[in-house]
């Protein structure tokens, strides 16, 4: 089975999919990763094929941007960067040289997942960011100034997710 793995994010998003790719390869499957050039050496070290997404330095420029870390608008900026990277991920998806039977992507690895779904290829989404998971018991604090949210009544927590 040909499996395309497409993380979006830091090494914390990349490493679990590298592990998954290595495990798939050990079971006789053919994994291929779409990665920012910054992480290509990790795939190469593991002996895994990969296709670069973007240019050298793009990822570092993104995380150095102060808008990326702003406590109130940082999440929206990350979403904006993710959406603007769609054409580059789509290019890498088309040029990777395999027709995947399955696409595995991280929460924000939407480009490869969207392309696969448009072609009827099954996708598996791996959620590794705790703030993505909805929990009224252990509510994530996803924006500056919401440190009070985990101790709020359940009705208030539910309103925060609506």
N, C-alpha and C positions, 0 to 999 in steps of 0.2 A: 504494500500500500504506500502510495506517495503522500507524504504529510508535509504541509507547509506551515511553519510556525512563525508568527508575526507579533512580537512584543512591541509595545509603545511605552517608552519610559526609561528609567534608569537601570543600572545593573541589577537592582532588586527585581525588576520585571524580566530582564533578559536571562539571568541565571536559572530560574526555574524552568524556562522553556528550553534552555541548553540541556539541562538534565533530562527533560522529557524527550528531546531529540536524540540524545545519546541512548536512552533506554529504548526508544523505538528502533534505532539502528541495531542495537544488540538483539532485538527480537526479529530482525530480518526485514524491517520496513525501511523506506527511503525518505528520511527527513531532509528538509531544506529550510533554511532560516532567512527571513528578511530582516536585516539589521542596519542600524547606523554604522558607518565605517569605524567609529570609536570602539565598537564591540566585535568587529570582525575577527580580531586576533583571538578572542575567546572561543569563537566557533572553530577557527583554524586549529587552535591548540587541541581541541576536542576531536579534530578530524571530521568536522561537519561542514557540508557545503552551505554556502550563504551567498546572498546577493545584497550589495550595499543599497541602502535607502538614504538619499541625500548625499551631501558632500562632507569631506573631512572638515571638522570644525563646526558644522551646523548644530550638533547636539550641545557642544560646550557653549556656543553663542546663545542658544536657547536658555540654558540653565543660568547663564550669567546675567540675563536680562532681569532687571529689578521688578518688572511687571509680573514675572513668573512667581516671585516670592511675596507679592503684596498680600497681607492677611485678609483683605476684604475682596479683592478682585483677582487674586492669583488663580483660583480654580477656573474662572471664566477665561483667563488668558491661556491656561493650559489647553482648555477646550478649543480655543481659537487656533492655537498652534497645531493641535491635532487635526483640525479640519483643513488648515492650510497645507498640511503635509500629505493630504489625500492624493494629489496628483503624483507625487514622488513615490508613495507606496504603491499606487496603481501601476506606475511604470515598472517598478521592481517586480511586482507580481507578474506582469506580462512578460518580463525578460528573464525570469528565473530559470526557465528551461524545463519546468515540469508542469504537468497537468495534475494538480493535487486531487486525491480522493477525499481528503479531509483537510480543513484549515483550523489550526489552533491559534488563538490570539489572546492577548491580555485584554483587560477591560477597555482600554482606549485604543487598542489595535484594530480600529474599525475599518480601515481601508481594505485590507485583505479579506476581512470577514464579509464586508459588503460586496466585494467583487465575487467572492465565492458563492454567496447566497444568490446573486444575480444569475449565476451559471448553474444553480441547483446543486452545488457542492456543499455537503454538510460542514457545519462549523461547530467548534467547541470554544467557549469563552472561559478563560481562567481569571478569576477575580482575586487579585493579590493586594489590593489597596483596601485596608480596613474601612475607610470612610465610604466606600462604595456599597458596603453591605448594610442593609437596613436592620436595625436592632432597636427595639424599644427598651430592652433590658440593659444593654450595654451600648448606649447611643454614641456614635462617633461625633467628635467635635470637628466639624468640617469648615469652620470659618472663625476668624478672630472675633473674640467677644462672646462666643457661645459656650464658654467653659462651664456655665451654669446648666446647660442642657441635660447632661447625664443625670442630674439630681431633680429634674423637673418632673411634674406629674405625667403619667402616661398620655393623657389627652394633649398636653403641650408638645410632647415628643412626636406624637402622630401628626400634629399640625406642621411641625418642622419638615416632615417628609412629604407633605402634600404639594 
